[in-house]
Amino acid sequence: MDAVAGGVVVGVLLIRLPDEDIRRLEALAARTGKSKTFYVREAVRAYLADVEERYWADGVIDRWEASDQVSRPAVVLWAGCDA
């Protein structure tokens, strides 16, 4: 769902949270002076970053496993580097 705020289209998402989560958000917002929306937005950003990284890593592993490359111990790789 999109909404218009000041002439700019912004994304809007309605979510349902358990009462306990709402109470925790309200308490945190009251203690810090920030909005519940601020904390939900921050939580979503952190979660998305973690999930995106996990899927990226899974893709790297899948590509490696599908390749014919042979893995070597790190000590062997480091020994071949000019340091």
N, C-alpha and C positions, 0 to 999 in steps of 0.2 A: 504494500500500500504506500503510495506517495502522497505527500501533502505539500502545500505551497506556504512558505514562510518568508515574508518580505520579498516576494517575487522569485525566490529560489526554491527549486524542488528539493525536498529532503525526504529521506526514507523514514518511514514510521513502521514500527513493528509492535504488535500487541502480544504480550506473553502472559501466561498464567504461572504464578509462583505459589508454592505452599505458604500458608499463613506464617509459619516460622521464619521462612526466608524474608518475607515482607517485614516482619518485626525486626529482624536483624538489620536489614537495610535501613529501616527507619531509625533505629538506635544509632547506627553508624553515621548516618546523615546528620542526626541531631548533635552527636558528639563533635563532629568535624566541621559542620557548617556547609558541607557540600550536599548536592542533591542525590536522591536515590538514582536518578538517571545517570549522573556522573559515574557512580560506582558500577552500575550495570554495564554502561558503555566500556569502562575500563576492563571489567571482567570478560566481556565478549572479545575485546581486542587481544587480551592476553591469551585467552583460550584459542582464538583463531590462529595466533602466531604459533602456538604449540602444535596445533593440529596440522597446520600447513607445513611446519618443519618435519613433523612425523611422516606425512605423506611424501614429502620431498625425499627424505631418507629412505623410505620404503622403495621409492622409484629408483633411487641410486642402487640399492641392493638388488632389486629385480634386474636392472640393466647389467650389473656386474655378473650376476649369476647366469644370465643369458649369454654372456660373452665367453670367448675361449681363453680369456686371460687367466694366468695362474697367479694365485696370491703367494706372497712371501712374507716371512716374519719381519716385523718392523726393524729389528736389529740389522737385518740384511740390507734393507732399504737405506737405513741411516749410514751404514758402512760404505755404501756406494756414493754418498753425497760428499762433495768437497766442502769442508767446514773450516 
